[in-house]
Amino acid sequence: MVTETEQPRKLRFREHQDRAYRFVYCITHRLAATRDQVIRHRCHNRRCINPRHLTIGDRRDNLQDERDRQANGVDWGLL
């Protein structure tokens, strides 16, 4: 069960609600990410909005990140 504290932060911009980390990534990289692209957290914390911890990829990349994290833990040297 996911608690409220684990839920990603959301914001509303121009009549649309989106996850805060997606908005922060797109603004800082001046990029309009498509719905097929996901914003990945290198720190594996869905509430994190630090642009240095965010990277873009697809769903396959995101699943591989999760498998790597489960097998090896978080690589704090990347952050």
N, C-alpha and C positions, 0 to 999 in steps of 0.2 A: 504494500500500500504506500502511495506517495503522499507525504504530508504537505501542507501548505508551504512550509519553509523550503521544500525541495523544488517547488514549482518555479519555472523561470519567470522573471519579471516581465511584465507586458506594458506597452504604452500605446497611446492612440495618436495617430498623426494623419492629418487630412482624411478624416472620417474612417480610417482603417486601424484596426488593432493588430499589433504584431509583437513578437518577442523583442525585448529591449536589446539583447545581444545582437540580434540580426540587424536592427536599426543602427546600432553603434558601429558594427562592422561596415555596413554599406556607406554610412556617412564618412567614416575615417578613410575608407579606400575609394571613395567617390565611384561607387559601383552600384548598379541596380541588379541584385542577385535574382535569378529566376527561381521559380518554385521548385525546379528540379535540383537546384543547388542548396546545400545545407551549410550552416555555419557550425564548424566543429570547435569544441573547446579542448585546447591542449591540456588544460588543468582538470578537465572532467567535472567541472562544477557548473551546472546549468544556470545558476544565478549570477555567475561572473560576467561582468561587462567590460573587463579590461581588454582593450583592443590588441594588446600583445599576446593574449592568451587565445585569440580567435583566429581561425583560418577557414578557408572555404573549400568545399569538396562536394562529393555526391554521396548518396546513401550508402553505397558500397564502401567508400572511404570511412564513413562514420561507423559502420559495423566493424570494420577492421580495427579502428581505434579502440572500440569497446573490447574486442577480443584481446588486443595487445595489453590493454589496461588490466583485464582480468588475469592474464597470464603473468604479467611483469610488474604491475602496479604503475603508479604515475611516475614518469621520468621528470623529476623536478629540475634537472639540468636544462631542459628545453625552455623553461619559463624564465 
